[in-house]
């Protein structure tokens, strides 16, 4: 066992270095992760590592879902909720139904319950894949917001389908009417449980005098808490995690100080990256056994199943996304007054952005090994192989060609983020100068400190406007230096309050607001260390 763990740790170490390669190649790192899983599979002599399926589901899914919600802008999410929900629920259900019936006719012996199970696993695109592909491309904000929002919510709808399909396979019974009613109850109550827990966590973070380490630890425990409590009452743990993450993300500016934000952000980025790597290492180590036990199928047959199902999910997305984009705009008169008509190029890009990823793989790995009578879970290895094939096809084919397609369509939206960031920095600088002039007395030490601080904001405005002037902000006395730091910390707090006001007014995108907020956190950390 120790030898196996050493090999696993070495593989995980090697996979972690792929992030550096991905940055150099300017491609989405999940693409390299799935290729790494493929390479591990073909290396001879690799040990077999199979975790308990329940452990796989519980360890990986709650934090993967929870972390994605913290990067979401509630204002932007709500603005495009119609498009997001059409994709996150409508497309997921449509994809699951099509995959279910295609797989029944394609794979000998496959039942409809197994078809829905496969559909639930492979129907949701991956949030990390979509975000990392768009990171270096200036795509229209409307498109990126809808796709990122879809990727956050569709995991919940697909995993509910997954849950009911597993129950049908295990028990051998399935009632559409009963399942539909249960789907609604499980979904709604999952959201309720998540919001109740989120409000309790909000009170803990806001009013109990915790430390940054304690706050960070609580954020790491929170998704598991939401998931376990909801599942204990037989509600959707996934939706509980999603709703709690969205609520706390929206209120994060009120409950965390600069130390907690810096520490928690770093901790979560590292943990999620490692978890992504672990899942793909696990599938690479299990794949040789999967291929040896392909439920009576040859490797060639399994590959053909994977290719056909991959093409099906790509085509289904294209078939859904055009009516979903245009029909509401054509038939709902009110939309034409408040929205621009969909850009067909953006719709094509949205249709081609259906990369599957780590959530689908974790769900496949979490399939039970046996059913209720103790016999092996039917077609488990075939489902695992098809899932890996779909992830490989969508990530490699769509993930690599997507940037090329964006450039071919001339869809890049210029430097919209840079312009928005410039406007936000300018606004904060002018507002800060007005605040200084209106709220600070002109005592001796304060006068010098205020002079330096005002000069700093004035030079920031000059820098933004490309007037590369320099200024010496070095204080000439200890008193002025101390006063400078004191007032500067007060100004940072003022800027944060202004950012919260702008967030409520929805005047700037969440991405730009978070970037400036992060810079203020770093600046405060440096000032407090200097005192």
Secondary structure, DSSP 4 states (H G I P E B T S, - for coil): -HHHHHHHHHHHHHHHTHHHHHHHHTS-HHHHHHHHHHHHHHSTTPPP----HHHHHHHHHHHHHHHHHTT--HHHHHHTHHHHHIIIIIIHHHHHHHHHHHHHHHSTT--HHHHHHHHHHHSSPPHHHHHHHHTTS---HHHHHHHHHHHHHHHHHHHHHHHHHHHHHHHS---HHHHHHHHHHHHHHHHHHHHHHHHHHHHHHHHS---HHHHHHHHHHHHHHHHHHHHHTTS-HHHHHHHHHHHHHHTHHHH--HHHHHHHHHHHHHHHHHHHHHHHHHHHHHHHHHHHTSTT--HHHHHHHHHHHHHHHHHHHHHHHHHHHHHHHHH-HHHHHHSPPPPHHHHHHHHT-----HHHHHHHHTS-SB-TTSSBPTTHHHHHHHHHHHHHHIIIIIHHHHHHHHHHTT---TTHHHHHHHHHHHHHHHHHHHHHHHH----HHHHHHHHHHHHHHHHHHHHHTT---------SSHHHHHHHHHHHHHHHHHHHHHHHHHHHHT-S-HHHHHHHHHHHHHHHHHHHHH-
